[in-house]
Amino acid sequence: MALLGGNGAGKTTTISMLLGLLQPSAGTIRLFGEDLAARRHHLLPRMNFSSPYVELPHRLTVRQNLEVFARLYGLLDRAARIKSVIEELELAALTDRRVGTLSAGQKTRVALAKAMLNLPELLLLDEPTASLDPDTADWVRAYLERYQARHGAAILLASHNMGEVERLADHVLMMRQGRIVDAGAPQDLIERYSRQNLEEVFLDIARDRRAGTHPSAGHGETDVLTGGVPPLDRDIGST
């Protein structure tokens, strides 16, 4: 599933609510069929989050960062899991380098490795390939596809890369000013708006053309900031 919307639409705020960092002003958030507010400490170990805009400690090496987070996540076989994510994300040449010396793209890969340590059943990604070159970005998308297929994980993606969304998401929530104004599979949205691709649909909605008028948008607009996000546990094996 993907969240699409312009800057300030509420994508990062929605992810923050799903992580329990922000409390919705009304309504409830349910994950894996359970109430997040009541079961936060039980649910969070089943999730993780990655964003190129959230920095890891610069003075620690890549391996030290992974060791710190593996301990925070309470992993039992930390050494084996760290070795595995280093191999999976091809970080062997970087493990002894301080994070502060890495390029933006390298930091993004390390942050993703951190997010994969606990084998999350729900992975929240905020613009995961924003700082990557096209080749590395394609590699990361392929890695995410393999991970989802292998572990049956759910991925919630916030991105401004329309090609990435069309590739990784089977359902899209179109947002504007904290509200869901339309929703559907990428191809369904493209056909509904009579456009060539998802980017043209995005521009229509961002510029307030036909947004929220289709029956799939529900009765009026759904207020994401007050807990109106559809339940992510409806099919925990889907992106």
N, C-alpha and C positions, 0 to 999 in steps of 0.2 A: 504494500500500500504506500501511496505517496501523498505528501502535502504540497500543494502548489499555490503560490500567491506572491504578490509583490512584497517589497520590503515593508515590514510593519503589519503584514497580514495576520500574524499570530502563529506562525509555524513553530518558531523556537519556543514561544510561550506554551504552546500545546505540548511540545516535547518536555518542557520543564515540569508541567503538571503531571505528565505520565511518569516522570522520575520522582515525583513527590517533593520537588523543590519549591513549587508554587501550589497554593491551595485554590481550587476553583471557588468563585464567590457563591455558586449555587450548583446543585446537582452532585453527582458522584462519578467516580472513575472506577471501572471494573476491568481487571486484567486477569486472564486465566480463569474467569468466572468468579473472581473474588473482589471484594471492595478494597481499593488501594489504601484508603485512610485507616481501615481497621487491620489490614494485614500487610502493612508496608514492609516490615522487616522479614516477612516470609516471602514476599513477592520480588523484592529488589534483587536478591541473589540469582533470580532466574532471568535477569535482564542485564543489558549494558548499553553504553552510549559512546558515540565517537563524533568528534567535530574538529576540523582543522583550526577552529577559533578558540579552542580550549587548550591552553599550553600545559605540557608536562614540565616537571621541575628541570630547569636548564642545567643545573650543576651536576645532576646525576647522569650516569651513562645509561644507554638504552637498556642494558641488562639490569642495572640497579633499579630503574623505573619499573621494569616488569616484575622484579622481585618484590618491590614495595607493594605494588597493586595485587600481586598474587597473595601476599600475606593479608592485605586488607580484605580480599575476597574470601579468605579462609580456605584456600585450596589445599588439599591434603598432599598431593604429589606435585609440589610447586616446580621442582627442577624439570620433571618430564613435560609438564604443560608449557613452561617457558621455552624449552627446547623445541617443542612442537610448533608454537606460533612463530618462533624465529625462522624455522625452516619453511613453514607455510607462506610467510610473507617475505621471504628471501632477505632477511635482515642480518645474516651472519657477519657480513663485512662491517656492520655498524654497531655491533653489540658493545664494544668497549669505547665508543665515542660518546662524549657528553651531548645530551640532547640539544643544548644551546649552540652547538657547532654545526648542526644538521641544516640542510636546506628545507624549505617549506614543504616540498613534496616528501622528503624523508621523514620529517616530523609527522606528516599525515599518516604514513604507513605505520610508524611506531604507535601512534594513537589508536589506530585500528587494531594493531596487535594487542594493545592493552585491553581493548574492548572485547577481544575474542578469548581472553584467558579463561573465563568461567564458562565457556561454551554456552552463550546466552540463548535462551529459547525465544526471546524477543530482543531484537537489536534495533536501537534507535539511532539514526544517522542524520546529522545535520550537515548538508552539503559535503559529503565525504570525499569528493574528488575535486573540490574547488581549486586547490593549489597544485594539481598534478598535470604533467604534460599528457598529451593525448594517448601515447603508448602506455604509460603507467596507469592512467585512468582506466583504460580498457582492461588492463590486467587486473585491477582492483575489482571492476564490475564482474569479470569472469570469476574471480575468487569468491565474491559474494554469492553469485549464482550457484557455485559448487557447494558452498557452505549451506545455503538454504536447502538445496536438494539432498545433501547428505544428512543433515540434522533435522529437517522438517521445521526449521525456525521461521518465525515471522519477522519481517523487516519493515519498519516504518521509516520512510525516506523523505526528507525535506530537501529539495534541490531546485536550482534555477536552470539546470541542464535538461532540456526537454527530451533529447535523445536518450539520456540516462533514465529518465522516468519511463519513457515508452519501453525501454528494454527491461527494466527491473521490476516495474509495478504492474500488478494486474487490476488495481483499483486506484483511482485518484480522487482526492478531495480538493476541490477548488475553493480557495479562501480569499476573502477580502475584508479588511477591517475587523478581524476577529470572528468572522462568520463563515460558515460553509455556504457557498452560493450555488454550487453544482457538484455533482459526483458521478462517477461511472468508470468503466474500463476506458483506457486511453483511446482505443479505436471508436468506441461508442461516442465519446465526447467529440472526437474529430468529425464523425458523421452527423452528430446532432447539430453542430455549429456550421456544417457544410464547409469545413476548412480542409486544408491539405495536410496539416500536421498539428501536433499539440501546442507548438509555439504560437500558432495563429489563434488557437482557442484561448490560450493564456492572455494574449493581447486583447481579445474581445472582452474577456472577463475583467482584466485589469482596467480597461477603459469603459467598463460599465455598459457593455452592449449585450443584451439578452441574459445577463447573469441572473440566476435564481428564478427564471421563468419556466423552466422545464419541470414536469411533474417529478422527475427523479431528485430534484433539489428539495423536495418535501414541501410542507406547508409554510411558505415564507422561508426565511433564512435561519439556519441553525447557529446558535450562539456558542462558538467554541470556547470562549473565555469564561463561560458560566457552566461548563461541564457538558456541552453538547456533542462531544466527540463520539462517533459510533463505536460500539464495543469491539476492541481488538481481539477478543477471545472468541469471536464468532467462528473463525477458522484459523487456528493458531499455526497451521502449516502453510499459510499463504503469505506472500509478500504484500 
